Amino acid sequence: MELPKFLLGDNTDYPSAIFVVHTEYPRFIINLENDEVEWFEDFSTEDKADLEAETENLIIEATAFYDREVARYEE
């Protein structure tokens, strides 16, 4: 099965949270309410340096995905 790069997540236990799931490496979930990120990968020390550089771009992409999805619902 091919998954989309981003998925929206919702949970009634966290009513104000807005979750975006990144399904490609490095996999993570971000709560857009507070920008908290939970990684689904274990990273080596070498990977962490690359990850820090990429994290900002991934969060920008996740936020843009959310904005696009919300705009489509409002049409």
SULKA-V827597 format. One record per pair of residues at least 12 apart in sequence whose ideal C-beta (glycine too) atoms are under 8 Angstrom apart, sorted by the first residue. I is the first residue (numbers start at 0). J is the second residue. D is the distance in whole Angstrom. If there is no record, write none. Layout:
i = <I,I>
j = <J,J>
d = <D,D>
This chain:
i = <2,3,4,4,4,4,4,5,5,5,5,5,5,5,6,6,6,7,7,7,7,8,8,13,15,16,16,16,17,17,17,17,18,18,19,19,19,19,19,21,21,21,24,25,25,25,25,25,25,25,26,26,26,27,27,27,29,29,31,31,31,34,36,36>
j = <22,22,21,22,23,60,64,19,20,21,22,60,61,64,19,20,22,19,20,65,68,20,28,30,32,30,31,32,30,31,32,65,30,31,31,61,62,64,65,57,60,61,40,38,39,40,42,50,53,57,38,39,40,39,40,57,58,61,61,62,65,58,54,58>
d = <5,7,7,6,6,8,8,6,7,6,7,7,6,4,7,4,6,6,8,7,6,5,7,8,6,5,8,5,7,4,6,7,6,8,6,4,8,6,6,6,8,6,7,6,8,5,7,6,8,8,7,4,6,6,8,7,6,5,7,6,6,7,7,7>
